[in-house]
Amino acid sequence: MCVTENRKRSLADEMDGGATLNKDFLTISELKEVISETALTDVDRTITIMRYVESKNVQEIASEIGYDERTVRRKLCIIGPKLCETLLRIVYS
């Protein structure tokens, strides 16, 4: 696991106001770790990587994977809490 104990404490302090996934909040390697440890389908994992690692917008993601924009938005709404739950589990383990 790439998240060290010091970084876990730092993340716990940063998350004091509530968990969020934000490029300024996590390093790319930490974000990839959270994504890899989250139970996601292959499509959901692809959407997650495109959104949070590659910083693509909903339109770009929908176009590239051949999904409707509403479907991508809905999936991101479902994926977000799963990622936050995994992040909390990593930080507080």
N, C-alpha and C positions, 0 to 999 in steps of 0.2 A: 504494500500500500504506500503510495507516494505522499500522503498527508501525514506529516510528522506531528508529534505531540504538541510542540510549540505552535505549529500552524493551526492545529485543532483548537487550542486555547484562543488564538487570535480570531479564528472564524467564529467561535462561540461568542466572543466579545462583540464582534461585528454584527452577529445575528440577534443581538439583544432585543432589537425592535421588531424582529420577525424575519423568517427565512425568505430569501429571494435568490434567483439565479440571475447574475449580472456579470458581464465580462470584467468589470472593475472589481468585483467581489472575489472571484476565483481565478486562479491561473488556468491556462488552457489544459495543462496536465491534470490539475485537480478536477476541472470540469469533465474531462474525458473519463476520469476515474468514476465520478458520480454517474455519468451516463452508462459506463460499462457495468456498474453494479446495480443498476435499476432494471427491474423486470419490464422489458419493452419488447414489442414485436419488431421484426426487421424493419418494417415500414416506419414505425414510430421512432426507432433508433435513427434511421436515415433522416427523418424530419428533424429530430432533436439535434443531430450533428449539423445539419444544414442551417438551422436557426441559431443555435448557441455557439457553435465553433466557427462556422463559416460566415456568420452574421448575415444570412440571406433573409429577405423579407418574405411574407406569406405569398405574395404574387410569384416571386422567383421559385419558391419551393413547389407551389402548385403546378407551375409550368413545367418544371424539370421532372417531377414524378408523375405527372398526368392526373392529378387530383383536382377537384374543385377547391377554390379558395376557402369556402365555408367549411369544407371537410378538414382542411389543414388547420384552420383556426380552432375548430372543435377538438381536433387531436391535440393541439398545443395546450388547450385548456385542461385536458385530461392528463397530459404528460407532466405539466408543471408541478402539480402537487406530488406526483410520484418522485420526481427529481428532488424536490425539497425534503421529502420523507427520507430518501436515501442519504442526502447531505446531512441531515440531522443525525441519522444513525451513525454515519462515519465520524462526525465531529464528537458525538457524545458516547462513542464506544470505548 
